[in-house]
Amino acid sequence: MPRSNVKYELTRDDDDANDYFLQHVQEYEGMSKKALFWRGIMQAVLLISIYFVLSIGLTFYQKWLYNTYSWSLAGIVFMISGGLVMFTYKSTSFDLIGFLLCLLASLTSGIRWTVAQLIMQKSKLGLRNPIDMMYYMQPWMLLAITPVAMVIEGPKVYRGLLNVDWNDTLLITTTAFAVIGGAVLAFSMEVMEFLVVTHNSSLTLSISGIFKEICILVIAYEWKGDRMNGLNFVGLLMCLGGIILHVINKILQNKKDSANELELESNSFANFVKPEEVIDTSAPLIMEKSSSLTNLLNADFSSDEEDEFKREPSPNQVLSDIILRRE
C-alpha cells in the first residue's frame, strides 16, 4: 500500500481528526451571507485605504514639507478616503495586477509632486516658473515612458500606420488636429498643475485629482448607464464634503497667515520708529508745535549789506586798539 494511502487510513480512523474537520466544516456552513458580505466590505476597505494612504502619504509627511500639521487636515483626509471607499465599492471587478499598477503609479506620482513642490517653493533655485520646471523635467519623463510605450503601443501604432489611407485628406487632418489639440490640453494641464503645487501644495493637487475622478464617475453614471446604490451615493456626498472642508480650511489658513504677516510687519515698523518721532494723532494739528515753523521764526533774515556792516569794526573799537598798541 502506498504511503499516502496509509496516512489516509490512519487519519480516517482517528476520532480527533474527524472531529477537527467536522468542526471547521460546520463553522464554514454556519457563516451567514451577512458575515460574508461584511468580510468582502472589509477587504475592499483595506485595499482602497492602502491605495489612498500611499497616494497622499508623501504629501502628508509634515517634517520636511511647508504645510503645518493639524487634526482638521487629518480629519479631512480620512473623510475623503472613507467617502472614496464607499463611492467606489463594487464599481468594478478587482484585479490584483491592476491594483498593484495603480498603487505604484500613485506612489511615484506622490514622489514626483512632492519633490516638485520642494523645488519650486525654494526661490533660491529660480524654478518658480512652470515652464522652466517643465523644461528640466519633461525630458526625463519622456526618457522613462518611451520604452514602455514602444513595448505596449508600438505594434498597434505600426499596424495603424501601415493601414492608413494617405490619400484621405479629411482623415489625416482630423487626426492631426486631434493630436495637436490633445497636446495643447496636456501642456495647459501640466502648467496648471505646477501652478497649484507652487502656490498651494501637492495635497491640494491630490484632492483636485480626486474631484476629477468623481466627475468622471458621475458622468459615467449619467451617460454610460453605470449603477450607483445608496452606499455609493453616501460616499459621493462624503467626498464632496471633504473637498469643501479642505477649501474652507485652506481659505482660513491663508487668512491666518496674512494676519500674522501683517502683525509682524507692524511690529517691525514700530520697533524701527523712535518713540520721540511718534506724533500724537489725537491732538489738533493747530496745537502741535512744528519744529520747521519754529526754525523759520528764529531764523536771521539779515541782508548781505547788514552782514558786512556787522563784520566791520566800530570807531571806538579801532581807537581802543590804537591806544593798546602805543602802551
C-alpha positions as protocol buffer text, in pm:
chain_id: "A"
residue {
  index: 1
  type: MET
  ca { x: 0 y: 0 z: 0 }
}
residue {
  index: 2
  type: PRO
  ca { x: 143 y: 344 z: -83 }
}
residue {
  index: 3
  type: ARG
  ca { x: 250 y: 572 z: 196 }
}
residue {
  index: 4
  type: SER
  ca { x: -21 y: 829 z: 116 }
}
residue {
  index: 5
  type: ASN
  ca { x: -295 y: 566 z: 150 }
}
residue {
  index: 6
  type: VAL
  ca { x: -152 y: 455 z: 483 }
}
residue {
  index: 7
  type: LYS
  ca { x: -166 y: 816 z: 609 }
}
residue {
  index: 8
  type: TYR
  ca { x: -522 y: 848 z: 484 }
}
residue {
  index: 9
  type: GLU
  ca { x: -632 y: 527 z: 659 }
}
residue {
  index: 10
  type: LEU
  ca { x: -471 y: 635 z: 986 }
}
residue {
  index: 11
  type: THR
  ca { x: -629 y: 980 z: 966 }
}
residue {
  index: 12
  type: ARG
  ca { x: -972 y: 839 z: 885 }
}
residue {
  index: 13
  type: ASP
  ca { x: -964 y: 602 z: 1181 }
}
residue {
  index: 14
  type: ASP
  ca { x: -857 y: 878 z: 1421 }
}
residue {
  index: 15
  type: ASP
  ca { x: -1156 y: 1025 z: 1610 }
}
residue {
  index: 16
  type: ASP
  ca { x: -978 y: 1352 z: 1688 }
}
residue {
  index: 17
  type: ALA
  ca { x: -908 y: 1417 z: 1321 }
}
residue {
  index: 18
  type: ASN
  ca { x: -1272 y: 1358 z: 1227 }
}
residue {
  index: 19
  type: ASP
  ca { x: -1389 y: 1596 z: 1496 }
}
residue {
  index: 20
  type: TYR
  ca { x: -1142 y: 1861 z: 1378 }
}
residue {
  index: 21
  type: PHE
  ca { x: -1253 y: 1850 z: 1014 }
}
residue {
  index: 22
  type: LEU
  ca { x: -1624 y: 1833 z: 1104 }
}
residue {
  index: 23
  type: GLN
  ca { x: -1587 y: 2133 z: 1332 }
}
residue {
  index: 24
  type: HIS
  ca { x: -1440 y: 2355 z: 1059 }
}
residue {
  index: 25
  type: VAL
  ca { x: -1693 y: 2238 z: 802 }
}
residue {
  index: 26
  type: GLN
  ca { x: -1974 y: 2328 z: 1040 }
}
residue {
  index: 27
  type: GLU
  ca { x: -1818 y: 2668 z: 1108 }
}
residue {
  index: 28
  type: TYR
  ca { x: -1796 y: 2743 z: 735 }
}
residue {
  index: 29
  type: GLU
  ca { x: -2152 y: 2627 z: 672 }
}
residue {
  index: 30
  type: GLY
  ca { x: -2273 y: 2826 z: 971 }
}
residue {
  index: 31
  type: MET
  ca { x: -2138 y: 3155 z: 833 }
}
residue {
  index: 32
  type: SER
  ca { x: -2426 y: 3366 z: 714 }
}
residue {
  index: 33
  type: LYS
  ca { x: -2442 y: 3570 z: 398 }
}
residue {
  index: 34
  type: LYS
  ca { x: -2428 y: 3883 z: 610 }
}
residue {
  index: 35
  type: ALA
  ca { x: -2092 y: 3782 z: 756 }
}
residue {
  index: 36
  type: LEU
  ca { x: -1955 y: 3709 z: 409 }
}
residue {
  index: 37
  type: PHE
  ca { x: -2087 y: 4044 z: 288 }
}
residue {
  index: 38
  type: TRP
  ca { x: -1914 y: 4236 z: 566 }
}
residue {
  index: 39
  type: ARG
  ca { x: -1595 y: 4037 z: 512 }
}
residue {
  index: 40
  type: GLY
  ca { x: -1594 y: 4148 z: 149 }
}
residue {
  index: 41
  type: ILE
  ca { x: -1655 y: 4506 z: 255 }
}
residue {
  index: 42
  type: MET
  ca { x: -1364 y: 4496 z: 500 }
}
residue {
  index: 43
  type: GLN
  ca { x: -1132 y: 4357 z: 234 }
}
residue {
  index: 44
  type: ALA
  ca { x: -1232 y: 4631 z: -9 }
}
residue {
  index: 45
  type: VAL
  ca { x: -1191 y: 4896 z: 261 }
}
residue {
  index: 46
  type: LEU
  ca { x: -845 y: 4766 z: 347 }
}
residue {
  index: 47
  type: LEU
  ca { x: -724 y: 4761 z: -12 }
}
residue {
  index: 48
  type: ILE
  ca { x: -863 y: 5101 z: -108 }
}
residue {
  index: 49
  type: SER
  ca { x: -740 y: 5255 z: 218 }
}
residue {
  index: 50
  type: ILE
  ca { x: -388 y: 5133 z: 147 }
}
residue {
  index: 51
  type: TYR
  ca { x: -415 y: 5278 z: -202 }
}
residue {
  index: 52
  type: PHE
  ca { x: -536 y: 5616 z: -81 }
}
residue {
  index: 53
  type: VAL
  ca { x: -291 y: 5641 z: 210 }
}
residue {
  index: 54
  type: LEU
  ca { x: 6 y: 5564 z: -11 }
}
residue {
  index: 55
  type: SER
  ca { x: -117 y: 5804 z: -278 }
}
residue {
  index: 56
  type: ILE
  ca { x: -107 y: 6105 z: -45 }
}
residue {
  index: 57
  type: GLY
  ca { x: 124 y: 5975 z: 225 }
}
residue {
  index: 58
  type: LEU
  ca { x: 427 y: 6159 z: 94 }
}
residue {
  index: 59
  type: THR
  ca { x: 238 y: 6485 z: 69 }
}
residue {
  index: 60
  type: PHE
  ca { x: 110 y: 6438 z: 423 }
}
residue {
  index: 61
  type: TYR
  ca { x: 456 y: 6383 z: 575 }
}
residue {
  index: 62
  type: GLN
  ca { x: 496 y: 6703 z: 769 }
}
residue {
  index: 63
  type: LYS
  ca { x: 854 y: 6701 z: 895 }
}
residue {
  index: 64
  type: TRP
  ca { x: 1000 y: 6846 z: 579 }
}
residue {
  index: 65
  type: LEU
  ca { x: 703 y: 6995 z: 395 }
}
residue {
  index: 66
  type: TYR
  ca { x: 582 y: 7351 z: 421 }
}
residue {
  index: 67
  type: ASN
  ca { x: 233 y: 7264 z: 547 }
}
residue {
  index: 68
  type: THR
  ca { x: 165 y: 7270 z: 919 }
}
residue {
  index: 69
  type: TYR
  ca { x: 15 y: 6960 z: 1074 }
}
residue {
  index: 70
  type: SER
  ca { x: -336 y: 6990 z: 1213 }
}
residue {
  index: 71
  type: TRP
  ca { x: -604 y: 6747 z: 1323 }
}
residue {
  index: 72
  type: SER
  ca { x: -855 y: 6919 z: 1096 }
}
residue {
  index: 73
  type: LEU
  ca { x: -641 y: 6834 z: 794 }
}
residue {
  index: 74
  type: ALA
  ca { x: -612 y: 6473 z: 912 }
}
residue {
  index: 75
  type: GLY
  ca { x: -990 y: 6455 z: 955 }
}
residue {
  index: 76
  type: ILE
  ca { x: -1043 y: 6591 z: 605 }
}
residue {
  index: 77
  type: VAL
  ca { x: -807 y: 6331 z: 458 }
}
residue {
  index: 78
  type: PHE
  ca { x: -977 y: 6041 z: 634 }
}
residue {
  index: 79
  type: MET
  ca { x: -1321 y: 6177 z: 544 }
}
residue {
  index: 80
  type: ILE
  ca { x: -1230 y: 6186 z: 176 }
}
residue {
  index: 81
  type: SER
  ca { x: -1069 y: 5841 z: 195 }
}
residue {
  index: 82
  type: GLY
  ca { x: -1379 y: 5691 z: 361 }
}
residue {
  index: 83
  type: GLY
  ca { x: -1606 y: 5853 z: 106 }
}
residue {
  index: 84
  type: LEU
  ca { x: -1387 y: 5724 z: -175 }
}
residue {
  index: 85
  type: VAL
  ca { x: -1409 y: 5370 z: -38 }
}
residue {
  index: 86
  type: MET
  ca { x: -1788 y: 5388 z: -19 }
}
residue {
  index: 87
  type: PHE
  ca { x: -1824 y: 5561 z: -355 }
}
residue {
  index: 88
  type: THR
  ca { x: -1612 y: 5310 z: -550 }
}
residue {
  index: 89
  type: TYR
  ca { x: -1738 y: 4997 z: -374 }
}
residue {
  index: 90
  type: LYS
  ca { x: -1843 y: 4733 z: -629 }
}
residue {
  index: 91
  type: SER
  ca { x: -1791 y: 4981 z: -911 }
}
residue {
  index: 92
  type: THR
  ca { x: -1562 y: 4738 z: -1093 }
}
residue {
  index: 93
  type: SER
  ca { x: -1418 y: 4391 z: -1058 }
}
residue {
  index: 94
  type: PHE
  ca { x: -1097 y: 4365 z: -857 }
}
residue {
  index: 95
  type: ASP
  ca { x: -779 y: 4266 z: -1036 }
}
residue {
  index: 96
  type: LEU
  ca { x: -457 y: 4225 z: -838 }
}
residue {
  index: 97
  type: ILE
  ca { x: -220 y: 4326 z: -1119 }
}
residue {
  index: 98
  type: GLY
  ca { x: -423 y: 4637 z: -1200 }
}
residue {
  index: 99
  type: PHE
  ca { x: -442 y: 4726 z: -833 }
}
residue {
  index: 100
  type: LEU
  ca { x: -63 y: 4696 z: -792 }
}
residue {
  index: 101
  type: LEU
  ca { x: -3 y: 4903 z: -1106 }
}
residue {
  index: 102
  type: CYS
  ca { x: -237 y: 5177 z: -983 }
}
residue {
  index: 103
  type: LEU
  ca { x: -70 y: 5168 z: -642 }
}
residue {
  index: 104
  type: LEU
  ca { x: 276 y: 5201 z: -796 }
}
residue {
  index: 105
  type: ALA
  ca { x: 161 y: 5484 z: -1024 }
}
residue {
  index: 106
  type: SER
  ca { x: 6 y: 5668 z: -731 }
}
residue {
  index: 107
  type: LEU
  ca { x: 320 y: 5626 z: -522 }
}
residue {
  index: 108
  type: THR
  ca { x: 550 y: 5756 z: -793 }
}
residue {
  index: 109
  type: SER
  ca { x: 312 y: 6044 z: -865 }
}
residue {
  index: 110
  type: GLY
  ca { x: 321 y: 6143 z: -498 }
}
residue {
  index: 111
  type: ILE
  ca { x: 702 y: 6139 z: -503 }
}
residue {
  index: 112
  type: ARG
  ca { x: 704 y: 6347 z: -820 }
}
residue {
  index: 113
  type: TRP
  ca { x: 473 y: 6622 z: -698 }
}
residue {
  index: 114
  type: THR
  ca { x: 629 y: 6635 z: -351 }
}
residue {
  index: 115
  type: VAL
  ca { x: 977 y: 6685 z: -495 }
}
residue {
  index: 116
  type: ALA
  ca { x: 835 y: 6940 z: -741 }
}
residue {
  index: 117
  type: GLN
  ca { x: 681 y: 7133 z: -452 }
}
residue {
  index: 118
  type: LEU
  ca { x: 1007 y: 7134 z: -257 }
}
residue {
  index: 119
  type: ILE
  ca { x: 1200 y: 7259 z: -561 }
}
residue {
  index: 120
  type: MET
  ca { x: 953 y: 7521 z: -685 }
}
residue {
  index: 121
  type: GLN
  ca { x: 885 y: 7676 z: -344 }
}
residue {
  index: 122
  type: LYS
  ca { x: 1256 y: 7750 z: -293 }
}
residue {
  index: 123
  type: SER
  ca { x: 1316 y: 8089 z: -451 }
}
residue {
  index: 124
  type: LYS
  ca { x: 1694 y: 8043 z: -444 }
}
residue {
  index: 125
  type: LEU
  ca { x: 1675 y: 7780 z: -719 }
}
residue {
  index: 126
  type: GLY
  ca { x: 1489 y: 8013 z: -957 }
}
residue {
  index: 127
  type: LEU
  ca { x: 1243 y: 7747 z: -1079 }
}
residue {
  index: 128
  type: ARG
  ca { x: 912 y: 7904 z: -973 }
}
residue {
  index: 129
  type: ASN
  ca { x: 810 y: 7939 z: -1337 }
}
residue {
  index: 130
  type: PRO
  ca { x: 625 y: 7623 z: -1453 }
}
residue {
  index: 131
  type: ILE
  ca { x: 783 y: 7646 z: -1799 }
}
residue {
  index: 132
  type: ASP
  ca { x: 1133 y: 7633 z: -1650 }
}
residue {
  index: 133
  type: MET
  ca { x: 1039 y: 7333 z: -1437 }
}
residue {
  index: 134
  type: MET
  ca { x: 888 y: 7152 z: -1735 }
}
residue {
  index: 135
  type: TYR
  ca { x: 1199 y: 7230 z: -1941 }
}
residue {
  index: 136
  type: TYR
  ca { x: 1417 y: 7036 z: -1698 }
}
residue {
  index: 137
  type: MET
  ca { x: 1162 y: 6770 z: -1602 }
}
residue {
  index: 138
  type: GLN
  ca { x: 989 y: 6661 z: -1923 }
}
residue {
  index: 139
  type: PRO
  ca { x: 1295 y: 6509 z: -2098 }
}
residue {
  index: 140
  type: TRP
  ca { x: 1346 y: 6265 z: -1813 }
}
residue {
  index: 141
  type: MET
  ca { x: 977 y: 6174 z: -1814 }
}
residue {
  index: 142
  type: LEU
  ca { x: 992 y: 6117 z: -2190 }
}
residue {
  index: 143
  type: LEU
  ca { x: 1301 y: 5901 z: -2149 }
}
residue {
  index: 144
  type: ALA
  ca { x: 1123 y: 5685 z: -1890 }
}
residue {
  index: 145
  type: ILE
  ca { x: 789 y: 5646 z: -2068 }
}
residue {
  index: 146
  type: THR
  ca { x: 912 y: 5594 z: -2427 }
}
residue {
  index: 147
  type: PRO
  ca { x: 1036 y: 5232 z: -2383 }
}
residue {
  index: 148
  type: VAL
  ca { x: 713 y: 5131 z: -2208 }
}
residue {
  index: 149
  type: ALA
  ca { x: 502 y: 5296 z: -2478 }
}
residue {
  index: 150
  type: MET
  ca { x: 702 y: 5126 z: -2752 }
}
residue {
  index: 151
  type: VAL
  ca { x: 654 y: 4783 z: -2594 }
}
residue {
  index: 152
  type: ILE
  ca { x: 282 y: 4820 z: -2525 }
}
residue {
  index: 153
  type: GLU
  ca { x: 158 y: 5052 z: -2800 }
}
residue {
  index: 154
  type: GLY
  ca { x: 432 y: 5010 z: -3060 }
}
residue {
  index: 155
  type: PRO
  ca { x: 287 y: 4717 z: -3262 }
}
residue {
  index: 156
  type: LYS
  ca { x: -59 y: 4871 z: -3268 }
}
residue {
  index: 157
  type: VAL
  ca { x: 76 y: 5206 z: -3391 }
}
residue {
  index: 158
  type: TYR
  ca { x: 286 y: 5033 z: -3657 }
}
residue {
  index: 159
  type: ARG
  ca { x: -10 y: 4838 z: -3792 }
}
residue {
  index: 160
  type: GLY
  ca { x: -221 y: 5152 z: -3788 }
}
residue {
  index: 161
  type: LEU
  ca { x: 37 y: 5344 z: -3993 }
}
residue {
  index: 162
  type: LEU
  ca { x: 51 y: 5065 z: -4249 }
}
residue {
  index: 163
  type: ASN
  ca { x: -327 y: 5064 z: -4293 }
}
residue {
  index: 164
  type: VAL
  ca { x: -367 y: 5442 z: -4318 }
}
residue {
  index: 165
  type: ASP
  ca { x: -502 y: 5577 z: -4646 }
}
residue {
  index: 166
  type: TRP
  ca { x: -269 y: 5872 z: -4703 }
}
residue {
  index: 167
  type: ASN
  ca { x: -491 y: 6000 z: -4983 }
}
residue {
  index: 168
  type: ASP
  ca { x: -776 y: 6065 z: -4739 }
}
residue {
  index: 169
  type: THR
  ca { x: -708 y: 6429 z: -4655 }
}
residue {
  index: 170
  type: LEU
  ca { x: -1003 y: 6462 z: -4419 }
}
residue {
  index: 171
  type: LEU
  ca { x: -892 y: 6170 z: -4202 }
}
residue {
  index: 172
  type: ILE
  ca { x: -532 y: 6293 z: -4183 }
}
residue {
  index: 173
  type: THR
  ca { x: -641 y: 6648 z: -4098 }
}
residue {
  index: 174
  type: THR
  ca { x: -883 y: 6529 z: -3831 }
}
residue {
  index: 175
  type: THR
  ca { x: -620 y: 6306 z: -3674 }
}
residue {
  index: 176
  type: ALA
  ca { x: -360 y: 6584 z: -3680 }
}
residue {
  index: 177
  type: PHE
  ca { x: -597 y: 6830 z: -3513 }
}
residue {
  index: 178
  type: ALA
  ca { x: -692 y: 6569 z: -3253 }
}
residue {
  index: 179
  type: VAL
  ca { x: -325 y: 6504 z: -3169 }
}
residue {
  index: 180
  type: ILE
  ca { x: -235 y: 6874 z: -3159 }
}
residue {
  index: 181
  type: GLY
  ca { x: -544 y: 6958 z: -2952 }
}
residue {
  index: 182
  type: GLY
  ca { x: -463 y: 6682 z: -2705 }
}
residue {
  index: 183
  type: ALA
  ca { x: -105 y: 6805 z: -2680 }
}
residue {
  index: 184
  type: VAL
  ca { x: -219 y: 7162 z: -2611 }
}
residue {
  index: 185
  type: LEU
  ca { x: -464 y: 7042 z: -2344 }
}
residue {
  index: 186
  type: ALA
  ca { x: -196 y: 6825 z: -2183 }
}
residue {
  index: 187
  type: PHE
  ca { x: 52 y: 7115 z: -2182 }
}
residue {
  index: 188
  type: SER
  ca { x: -204 y: 7352 z: -2028 }
}
residue {
  index: 189
  type: MET
  ca { x: -299 y: 7095 z: -1766 }
}
residue {
  index: 190
  type: GLU
  ca { x: 68 y: 7043 z: -1675 }
}
residue {
  index: 191
  type: VAL
  ca { x: 120 y: 7418 z: -1635 }
}
residue {
  index: 192
  type: MET
  ca { x: -189 y: 7446 z: -1414 }
}
residue {
  index: 193
  type: GLU
  ca { x: -71 y: 7155 z: -1200 }
}
residue {
  index: 194
  type: PHE
  ca { x: 268 y: 7316 z: -1144 }
}
residue {
  index: 195
  type: LEU
  ca { x: 99 y: 7646 z: -1055 }
}
residue {
  index: 196
  type: VAL
  ca { x: -120 y: 7468 z: -798 }
}
residue {
  index: 197
  type: VAL
  ca { x: 186 y: 7299 z: -647 }
}
residue {
  index: 198
  type: THR
  ca { x: 379 y: 7628 z: -638 }
}
residue {
  index: 199
  type: HIS
  ca { x: 114 y: 7843 z: -473 }
}
residue {
  index: 200
  type: ASN
  ca { x: -59 y: 7575 z: -261 }
}
residue {
  index: 201
  type: SER
  ca { x: 64 y: 7220 z: -202 }
}
residue {
  index: 202
  type: SER
  ca { x: 73 y: 6875 z: -354 }
}
residue {
  index: 203
  type: LEU
  ca { x: -204 y: 6772 z: -113 }
}
residue {
  index: 204
  type: THR
  ca { x: -435 y: 7026 z: -277 }
}
residue {
  index: 205
  type: LEU
  ca { x: -342 y: 6883 z: -615 }
}
residue {
  index: 206
  type: SER
  ca { x: -421 y: 6529 z: -496 }
}
residue {
  index: 207
  type: ILE
  ca { x: -763 y: 6637 z: -372 }
}
residue {
  index: 208
  type: SER
  ca { x: -824 y: 6813 z: -705 }
}
residue {
  index: 209
  type: GLY
  ca { x: -745 y: 6483 z: -878 }
}
residue {
  index: 210
  type: ILE
  ca { x: -1000 y: 6307 z: -657 }
}
residue {
  index: 211
  type: PHE
  ca { x: -1261 y: 6565 z: -757 }
}
residue {
  index: 212
  type: LYS
  ca { x: -1177 y: 6494 z: -1122 }
}
residue {
  index: 213
  type: GLU
  ca { x: -1228 y: 6120 z: -1067 }
}
residue {
  index: 214
  type: ILE
  ca { x: -1563 y: 6189 z: -900 }
}
residue {
  index: 215
  type: CYS
  ca { x: -1673 y: 6394 z: -1201 }
}
residue {
  index: 216
  type: ILE
  ca { x: -1571 y: 6110 z: -1435 }
}
residue {
  index: 217
  type: LEU
  ca { x: -1770 y: 5855 z: -1235 }
}
residue {
  index: 218
  type: VAL
  ca { x: -2076 y: 6082 z: -1220 }
}
residue {
  index: 219
  type: ILE
  ca { x: -2061 y: 6135 z: -1597 }
}
residue {
  index: 220
  type: ALA
  ca { x: -2032 y: 5757 z: -1645 }
}
residue {
  index: 221
  type: TYR
  ca { x: -2339 y: 5713 z: -1425 }
}
residue {
  index: 222
  type: GLU
  ca { x: -2542 y: 5969 z: -1619 }
}
residue {
  index: 223
  type: TRP
  ca { x: -2435 y: 5887 z: -1975 }
}
residue {
  index: 224
  type: LYS
  ca { x: -2299 y: 5532 z: -1975 }
}
residue {
  index: 225
  type: GLY
  ca { x: -2560 y: 5367 z: -1756 }
}
residue {
  index: 226
  type: ASP
  ca { x: -2335 y: 5276 z: -1462 }
}
residue {
  index: 227
  type: ARG
  ca { x: -2521 y: 5175 z: -1148 }
}
residue {
  index: 228
  type: MET
  ca { x: -2499 y: 5358 z: -816 }
}
residue {
  index: 229
  type: ASN
  ca { x: -2652 y: 5226 z: -495 }
}
residue {
  index: 230
  type: GLY
  ca { x: -2719 y: 5405 z: -168 }
}
residue {
  index: 231
  type: LEU
  ca { x: -2373 y: 5331 z: -29 }
}
residue {
  index: 232
  type: ASN
  ca { x: -2208 y: 5482 z: -335 }
}
residue {
  index: 233
  type: PHE
  ca { x: -2424 y: 5794 z: -308 }
}
residue {
  index: 234
  type: VAL
  ca { x: -2333 y: 5844 z: 60 }
}
residue {
  index: 235
  type: GLY
  ca { x: -1966 y: 5803 z: -34 }
}
residue {
  index: 236
  type: LEU
  ca { x: -2008 y: 6066 z: -305 }
}
residue {
  index: 237
  type: LEU
  ca { x: -2151 y: 6311 z: -51 }
}
residue {
  index: 238
  type: MET
  ca { x: -1866 y: 6237 z: 191 }
}
residue {
  index: 239
  type: CYS
  ca { x: -1604 y: 6301 z: -78 }
}
residue {
  index: 240
  type: LEU
  ca { x: -1764 y: 6630 z: -181 }
}
residue {
  index: 241
  type: GLY
  ca { x: -1800 y: 6734 z: 184 }
}
residue {
  index: 242
  type: GLY
  ca { x: -1433 y: 6659 z: 250 }
}
residue {
  index: 243
  type: ILE
  ca { x: -1326 y: 6860 z: -53 }
}
residue {
  index: 244
  type: ILE
  ca { x: -1542 y: 7157 z: 56 }
}
residue {
  index: 245
  type: LEU
  ca { x: -1395 y: 7139 z: 407 }
}
residue {
  index: 246
  type: HIS
  ca { x: -1045 y: 7135 z: 260 }
}
residue {
  index: 247
  type: VAL
  ca { x: -1118 y: 7450 z: 59 }
}
residue {
  index: 248
  type: ILE
  ca { x: -1260 y: 7624 z: 369 }
}
residue {
  index: 249
  type: ASN
  ca { x: -961 y: 7514 z: 576 }
}
residue {
  index: 250
  type: LYS
  ca { x: -724 y: 7647 z: 310 }
}
residue {
  index: 251
  type: ILE
  ca { x: -900 y: 7985 z: 299 }
}
residue {
  index: 252
  type: LEU
  ca { x: -891 y: 8019 z: 679 }
}
residue {
  index: 253
  type: GLN
  ca { x: -524 y: 7919 z: 686 }
}
residue {
  index: 254
  type: ASN
  ca { x: -439 y: 8180 z: 420 }
}
residue {
  index: 255
  type: LYS
  ca { x: -624 y: 8449 z: 617 }
}
residue {
  index: 256
  type: LYS
  ca { x: -438 y: 8349 z: 933 }
}
residue {
  index: 257
  type: ASP
  ca { x: -103 y: 8362 z: 754 }
}
residue {
  index: 258
  type: SER
  ca { x: -185 y: 8705 z: 609 }
}
residue {
  index: 259
  type: ALA
  ca { x: -282 y: 8837 z: 954 }
}
residue {
  index: 260
  type: ASN
  ca { x: 40 y: 8702 z: 1104 }
}
residue {
  index: 261
  type: GLU
  ca { x: 249 y: 8864 z: 830 }
}
residue {
  index: 262
  type: LEU
  ca { x: 70 y: 9197 z: 877 }
}
residue {
  index: 263
  type: GLU
  ca { x: 124 y: 9184 z: 1253 }
}
residue {
  index: 264
  type: LEU
  ca { x: 491 y: 9102 z: 1203 }
}
residue {
  index: 265
  type: GLU
  ca { x: 535 y: 9395 z: 965 }
}
residue {
  index: 266
  type: SER
  ca { x: 361 y: 9634 z: 1206 }
}
residue {
  index: 267
  type: ASN
  ca { x: 577 y: 9516 z: 1496 }
}
residue {
  index: 268
  type: SER
  ca { x: 896 y: 9558 z: 1297 }
}
residue {
  index: 269
  type: PHE
  ca { x: 787 y: 9909 z: 1190 }
}
residue {
  index: 270
  type: ALA
  ca { x: 706 y: 10003 z: 1549 }
}
residue {
  index: 271
  type: ASN
  ca { x: 1048 y: 9887 z: 1664 }
}
residue {
  index: 272
  type: PHE
  ca { x: 1218 y: 10082 z: 1386 }
}
residue {
  index: 273
  type: VAL
  ca { x: 1047 y: 10418 z: 1462 }
}
residue {
  index: 274
  type: LYS
  ca { x: 1187 y: 10612 z: 1761 }
}
residue {
  index: 275
  type: PRO
  ca { x: 944 y: 10700 z: 2044 }
}
residue {
  index: 276
  type: GLU
  ca { x: 1008 y: 11075 z: 2017 }
}
residue {
  index: 277
  type: GLU
  ca { x: 926 y: 11068 z: 1647 }
}
residue {
  index: 278
  type: VAL
  ca { x: 577 y: 10933 z: 1707 }
}
residue {
  index: 279
  type: ILE
  ca { x: 310 y: 11202 z: 1652 }
}
residue {
  index: 280
  type: ASP
  ca { x: 2 y: 11215 z: 1869 }
}
residue {
  index: 281
  type: THR
  ca { x: -280 y: 11188 z: 1619 }
}
residue {
  index: 282
  type: SER
  ca { x: -545 y: 11267 z: 1882 }
}
residue {
  index: 283
  type: ALA
  ca { x: -421 y: 11627 z: 1933 }
}
residue {
  index: 284
  type: PRO
  ca { x: -539 y: 11905 z: 1694 }
}
residue {
  index: 285
  type: LEU
  ca { x: -299 y: 11997 z: 1422 }
}
residue {
  index: 286
  type: ILE
  ca { x: -309 y: 12370 z: 1510 }
}
residue {
  index: 287
  type: MET
  ca { x: -194 y: 12298 z: 1867 }
}
residue {
  index: 288
  type: GLU
  ca { x: 108 y: 12099 z: 1756 }
}
residue {
  index: 289
  type: LYS
  ca { x: 444 y: 12265 z: 1776 }
}
residue {
  index: 290
  type: SER
  ca { x: 608 y: 12241 z: 1440 }
}
residue {
  index: 291
  type: SER
  ca { x: 984 y: 12225 z: 1451 }
}
residue {
  index: 292
  type: SER
  ca { x: 1011 y: 12360 z: 1097 }
}
residue {
  index: 293
  type: LEU
  ca { x: 791 y: 12660 z: 1187 }
}
residue {
  index: 294
  type: THR
  ca { x: 998 y: 12729 z: 1498 }
}
residue {
  index: 295
  type: ASN
  ca { x: 1320 y: 12725 z: 1298 }
}
residue {
  index: 296
  type: LEU
  ca { x: 1162 y: 12957 z: 1044 }
}
residue {
  index: 297
  type: LEU
  ca { x: 1064 y: 13213 z: 1310 }
}
residue {
  index: 298
  type: ASN
  ca { x: 1402 y: 13203 z: 1479 }
}
residue {
  index: 299
  type: ALA
  ca { x: 1591 y: 13242 z: 1156 }
}
residue {
  index: 300
  type: ASP
  ca { x: 1804 y: 13555 z: 1094 }
}
residue {
  index: 301
  type: PHE
  ca { x: 1684 y: 13728 z: 775 }
}
residue {
  index: 302
  type: SER
  ca { x: 1958 y: 13995 z: 756 }
}
residue {
  index: 303
  type: SER
  ca { x: 2076 y: 14108 z: 417 }
}
residue {
  index: 304
  type: ASP
  ca { x: 2427 y: 14082 z: 279 }
}
residue {
  index: 305
  type: GLU
  ca { x: 2499 y: 14456 z: 346 }
}
residue {
  index: 306
  type: GLU
  ca { x: 2391 y: 14420 z: 707 }
}
residue {
  index: 307
  type: ASP
  ca { x: 2618 y: 14119 z: 742 }
}
residue {
  index: 308
  type: GLU
  ca { x: 2914 y: 14320 z: 607 }
}
residue {
  index: 309
  type: PHE
  ca { x: 2829 y: 14608 z: 842 }
}
residue {
  index: 310
  type: LYS
  ca { x: 2820 y: 14370 z: 1136 }
}
residue {
  index: 311
  type: ARG
  ca { x: 3157 y: 14231 z: 1038 }
}
residue {
  index: 312
  type: GLU
  ca { x: 3322 y: 14584 z: 1016 }
}
residue {
  index: 313
  type: PRO
  ca { x: 3476 y: 14711 z: 1348 }
}
residue {
  index: 314
  type: SER
  ca { x: 3324 y: 15018 z: 1516 }
}
residue {
  index: 315
  type: PRO
  ca { x: 3527 y: 15351 z: 1563 }
}
residue {
  index: 316
  type: ASN
  ca { x: 3551 y: 15304 z: 1939 }
}
residue {
  index: 317
  type: GLN
  ca { x: 3696 y: 14959 z: 1888 }
}
residue {
  index: 318
  type: VAL
  ca { x: 3954 y: 15099 z: 1642 }
}
residue {
  index: 319
  type: LEU
  ca { x: 4057 y: 15377 z: 1888 }
}
residue {
  index: 320
  type: SER
  ca { x: 4097 y: 15134 z: 2174 }
}
residue {
  index: 321
  type: ASP
  ca { x: 4314 y: 14912 z: 1959 }
}
residue {
  index: 322
  type: ILE
  ca { x: 4548 y: 15208 z: 1877 }
}
residue {
  index: 323
  type: ILE
  ca { x: 4584 y: 15305 z: 2245 }
}
residue {
  index: 324
  type: LEU
  ca { x: 4668 y: 14949 z: 2339 }
}
residue {
  index: 325
  type: ARG
  ca { x: 4941 y: 14934 z: 2074 }
}
residue {
  index: 326
  type: ARG
  ca { x: 5104 y: 15259 z: 2195 }
}
residue {
  index: 327
  type: GLU
  ca { x: 5116 y: 15139 z: 2552 }
}
